[in-house]
Amino acid sequence: MPKYRYKAINIAGSEQIGVIEGNNQINAEEALRTKGYYSKEISLLVEKEKKGEIELSPKIKINDLAIFCNQFSVVLKAGVSILQALEIMSAQTESKKMKMVLKDVYEKIQKGTSVSAAFRDNAKRFPELFLSMLEAGEASGNLDGALQRMGVSLTKDYKLSQKVKSAMIYPAVLSIVALLVVIFLLVAVVPTFSGMYASSGKELPFLTKMMLGLGNFMSHNLLFVILGMITLVVSIRTVLKVENVRLSFDRFKLRIPVMGKLLLKIVTSRYTMNMSTLLSAGISLTQTIEITSKSVGNAYVSKGVHSLINEVRSGKGLAQPLKALNIFSPMVIQMTALGEEAGTLDELLNQTADFYESEADTATTRLTALMEPVIIVIMGGIVLTIILSILLPMFGMYDMIG
């Protein structure tokens, strides 16, 4: 049975670190709760690499996993055996990491290990959503159906993520180019006027003094400025790994004008899509919430969704506790309530996911169209300010000549 390393808080409030066994991560966390521990961190304990075992590396890319799920489900539906299907998939995949995993899974299944357990042995390479769907599909005897649903879900998530990334590329490139132009002006152009203005003996405008000082500082300390910027970025990334800071920052992101609405639509799409996918596979509501809370992509929302587990266990249902979070839109709440009443929660959440996926797509296009002129105006204003700071003393000199 797999072992999990955990960091938890006991009833007395003191921190405990140890190892616990469980069929999967959810079972391990439940085992901790029965002991009166609240899990803070839990991860699969991997034994030291033995001869012939694959080395753990970062997770499989979502796109590669989506392609695998879609193709594997098709092959299984065609009546091909699991081992033969794994051979076909291993030969077809272009991902070296996926090829290594499939080889390992193939060998384990040959020795009598179940499909889900073989993939679970490579848990650090896959999202919990995928592993749980495999277990549910295998338990229900509908592995191909579970893989198909998983493939659809992953494909939608990947397309949405790519849409957002693609939309941000142009504004990002525009910002970088504009920043480089500003640095060039401050480092190479502005300091050349310093000697000329100093020899004139004329009192310089405040703006010119400020720009000359900034330009001279950057030209003499450019390396330190660059190192300072790198240090700042690294420091911010490090600080954001602190749990409380991350929670506050992710909450703040949702409140940013325009951008916050887009992020909330993306989070809502992931929440409803993953909930629907897991529920349709027959996974219990509490386990579905547990897994979904880790896949929404926002720490603040993740904590809120995770808190629903105790509410559901106490018999309050899902809709009312979800409303109390004050995170999701009335539409999500209403569809959840209707789904609970009609017993079609997975279907209605799937429809809601499609709606918010479309909404996020539209919002991304609008945000991009809005950001481009704003960036141009801001950077143009900065460049104009630098140029004016250089020209102002010249206007004064011409007035004196006149």
Disulfide bonds with the S-S distance in Angstrom:
none
